[in-house]
Amino acid sequence: MFARFATRVLIAMAIAATSACSAWNPFAAHYEYEEQVYLTVDGRATIVVDASLPALVALRGVAIDPASFASIDRDGVRRVIEAGGCRVDSVSRLWTRSGRRFAQVQITLDDVRQPQTCGLLAWSSYALTASAPDEIEYRQLVGAPAAGAVAAAGWNGTELVAFKLHAPSRVRYQNVKLLDGSDGSVERGNIFTWEQRLSDRLAGKPVTIDVRMDATSILHTTLWLFAGAFAAAVLLLVVVIWMIVRRGRRLVAGQKRNAGQA
């Protein structure tokens, strides 16, 4: 129970930190549509989608008005996505970039291995299986978009889409390829990114995500190390107190003997 609570707290902190870095770092990649999967080794996942409103319409068929000055707000976005069968944790306040409004939507999945019922995520199939006694394999296949109609989105052909995995344990293999053809590398926090051009995503070019990792989470290992260090510190403190008490008793006994001899 404590491990699950700690995992939720750390995921929330990671989401907040990642969102802040993306919003304020001028050197960070800015994506027109981005899905981030915060996975646990038992299959639970928090999925965060950051996307422009035109991208939500064009890629996921979300029934909202993508115009910059439309009356849609965060509550309206939430209602539409929840109507698609998603369990929405939160929707951010909308912000503007390149003349388009963006929103962040956070969704919880109790088990990625179950059939997907959330319309926003329905273009993906997820799998989490044991590939070895101490290893699990995560696979995600992103298929064709829902192809909603968008007029005058203002795209110029340079827009990117990204799918990110925040791996819960040490990664042994991953199939990341960047747009320049180079192999992907681990980012801070054990994050892996699969990039695609928006034009390719609109055309339905699939994205295949394949990651093999330890079956024991980094958090689980860290908690045990912390518990072991705490227990060792408590034991050391007990030993020090016992030695002080023992020495004090010897001093008192010596003083009594000296007083008796006097």
C-alpha positions in Angstrom: 0.0 0.0 0.0 2.8 2.4 0.9 4.7 1.5 -2.3 1.6 2.2 -4.4 1.0 5.6 -2.6 4.7 6.5 -3.0 4.5 5.6 -6.7 1.5 7.9 -7.2 3.2 10.7 -5.5 6.4 10.3 -7.5 4.4 10.1 -10.8 2.5 13.3 -9.9 5.8 15.0 -9.1 7.3 13.8 -12.4 4.4 15.0 -14.4 4.6 18.4 -12.8 8.3 18.7 -13.3 8.1 17.5 -16.9 5.3 19.8 -17.8 7.2 22.8 -16.2 10.4 22.0 -18.1 8.5 21.6 -21.4 6.6 24.8 -21.0 9.5 27.0 -19.9 12.6 25.5 -21.6 13.2 27.2 -24.9 15.6 24.5 -26.0 13.1 21.6 -25.3 11.3 20.0 -28.2 7.8 21.3 -28.6 5.3 18.7 -30.0 2.0 19.3 -31.6 0.8 16.1 -30.0 2.6 14.2 -27.2 1.6 11.1 -25.2 3.5 10.2 -22.1 3.0 6.8 -20.4 4.0 6.6 -16.7 4.1 2.9 -16.3 4.4 0.6 -13.2 5.7 -3.0 -13.3 2.2 -4.3 -12.4 0.5 -2.7 -15.4 -1.0 0.4 -14.0 -0.4 3.5 -16.0 -0.9 7.3 -15.9 -1.1 8.7 -19.4 -0.6 12.4 -20.0 -1.6 13.9 -23.4 -0.3 17.4 -24.3 -1.8 18.5 -27.6 -3.1 21.4 -29.6 -6.9 21.5 -30.0 -6.5 21.1 -33.9 -4.4 18.0 -33.3 -6.9 16.5 -30.9 -9.6 17.0 -33.6 -7.5 15.8 -36.5 -5.8 12.8 -34.8 -8.4 11.7 -32.3 -11.6 13.0 -33.7 -12.4 14.9 -30.4 -15.6 16.8 -31.0 -14.4 20.3 -30.0 -14.0 23.6 -31.9 -10.2 24.0 -32.4 -10.5 27.7 -33.3 -8.2 30.0 -31.3 -11.1 32.1 -30.1 -13.7 29.4 -29.6 -15.6 29.3 -26.3 -14.3 25.8 -25.3 -12.5 25.7 -22.0 -10.9 23.0 -19.8 -14.2 21.8 -18.5 -15.5 21.5 -22.0 -12.5 19.5 -23.0 -12.9 17.2 -20.0 -16.6 16.6 -20.7 -15.9 15.6 -24.3 -13.0 13.2 -23.4 -14.9 11.6 -20.6 -17.9 11.1 -22.9 -15.4 9.0 -25.0 -15.1 6.5 -22.1 -11.9 7.9 -20.5 -11.3 8.2 -16.7 -9.9 11.7 -16.7 -7.9 12.8 -13.7 -7.3 16.4 -14.7 -7.3 18.8 -17.6 -5.0 21.8 -17.5 -5.8 25.4 -18.2 -5.5 25.9 -21.9 -2.5 27.8 -23.2 -1.5 29.2 -26.6 1.5 28.5 -28.8 2.0 29.3 -32.5 -1.5 30.7 -32.6 -3.1 27.5 -31.5 -4.5 26.5 -28.1 -3.2 23.5 -26.2 -4.4 21.4 -23.4 -3.0 18.8 -21.1 -5.2 15.8 -20.3 -4.2 13.2 -17.6 -5.8 9.8 -17.7 -5.5 6.7 -15.4 -5.5 3.1 -16.6 -5.8 0.4 -14.0 -4.2 -2.1 -16.3 -2.8 -1.5 -19.7 -3.2 -5.2 -20.4 -7.0 -4.9 -20.4 -8.9 -4.0 -23.7 -8.8 -0.2 -24.3 -12.1 1.6 -23.7 -10.8 5.2 -23.6 -11.5 6.7 -27.0 -8.6 9.2 -26.8 -6.2 6.3 -26.5 -8.0 3.8 -28.7 -5.5 4.1 -31.5 -3.0 2.2 -29.4 -2.8 -1.5 -28.4 -0.8 -2.2 -25.2 0.8 -5.3 -23.9 2.9 -6.1 -20.8 4.2 -9.6 -20.5 6.9 -11.6 -18.7 9.7 -12.1 -21.2 12.0 -13.8 -18.7 11.8 -14.8 -15.0 13.1 -11.4 -14.0 12.2 -9.4 -17.0 9.0 -7.8 -18.5 8.3 -6.5 -22.0 6.2 -3.5 -22.8 4.8 -3.2 -26.3 2.6 -0.5 -27.7 1.5 -0.2 -31.3 0.0 3.1 -32.4 -2.3 2.7 -35.3 -4.2 5.0 -37.6 -5.7 8.3 -36.4 -9.4 9.0 -36.1 -9.1 11.6 -38.9 -11.3 14.4 -37.8 -11.8 17.4 -40.0 -9.7 20.6 -39.3 -9.8 23.7 -41.4 -6.9 26.2 -41.3 -4.9 24.7 -38.5 -1.9 26.8 -39.4 0.5 23.9 -39.7 3.6 24.4 -41.8 4.9 20.8 -42.1 7.5 21.0 -39.4 5.2 19.9 -36.5 6.2 16.8 -34.6 4.4 14.1 -32.6 5.9 12.2 -29.8 5.2 9.1 -27.7 7.1 8.8 -24.4 7.6 6.0 -21.9 8.6 6.7 -18.4 10.0 3.2 -17.6 9.6 2.0 -14.0 12.8 -0.1 -13.8 16.2 -0.6 -15.4 15.8 -0.9 -19.2 17.6 -3.7 -20.9 16.4 -3.1 -24.5 14.5 -0.4 -26.4 13.8 0.2 -30.1 13.9 4.0 -30.1 14.8 5.6 -33.4 15.0 9.4 -33.7 13.9 11.2 -36.8 17.5 11.7 -38.0 17.9 7.9 -37.9 20.0 7.7 -34.8 19.4 5.5 -31.9 17.5 7.0 -29.0 19.1 7.4 -25.6 17.8 7.5 -22.1 16.7 10.9 -20.8 16.5 12.1 -17.2 14.2 9.9 -15.2 14.5 6.8 -17.4 12.4 8.4 -20.2 12.4 7.2 -23.8 10.9 9.1 -26.8 9.6 7.9 -30.2 9.2 10.8 -32.6 7.2 11.1 -35.7 6.3 13.9 -38.1 2.7 15.1 -37.8 2.2 14.5 -41.5 3.2 10.9 -41.1 0.9 10.5 -38.1 -2.0 12.0 -40.1 -1.2 9.5 -42.8 -1.5 6.6 -40.4 2.2 5.5 -40.4 2.4 3.2 -37.4 4.6 3.6 -34.4 5.9 0.5 -32.7 7.2 0.8 -29.1 9.2 -2.2 -27.7 10.9 -2.0 -24.3 12.3 -4.8 -22.1 13.1 -4.0 -18.5 13.6 -5.4 -15.0 10.5 -6.9 -13.4 11.3 -5.1 -10.1 10.8 -1.3 -10.1 13.4 1.2 -9.3 11.1 2.6 -6.6 10.7 -0.9 -5.0 14.5 -1.3 -4.9 15.0 2.3 -3.6 12.4 1.7 -0.8 14.2 -1.5 0.3 17.5 0.3 0.3 16.0 3.2 2.2 14.4 0.7 4.7 17.7 -1.1 5.1 19.6 2.2 5.7 17.0 3.3 8.2 17.2 0.0 10.1 21.0 0.2 10.1 20.9 3.8 11.4 18.4 2.8 14.2 20.6 -0.2 15.1 23.7 2.0 15.3 21.8 4.4 17.5 20.7 1.6 19.8 24.3 0.3 20.1 25.7 3.8 20.8 23.0 4.4 23.5 23.7 1.0 25.0 27.5 1.7 25.1 26.9 5.1 26.8 24.5 3.6 29.4 27.0 0.7 30.0 29.9 3.1 30.4 27.8 5.3 32.8 27.0 2.3 34.9 30.6 1.4 35.2 31.6 4.9 36.2 28.8 4.9 38.9 30.0 1.5 40.1 33.6 2.7 40.3 32.6 5.8 42.2 30.7 3.7 44.7 33.7 1.4 45.3 36.0 4.4 45.7 33.6 5.9 48.2 33.4 2.7 50.2 37.2 2.3 50.4 37.4 5.9 51.7 
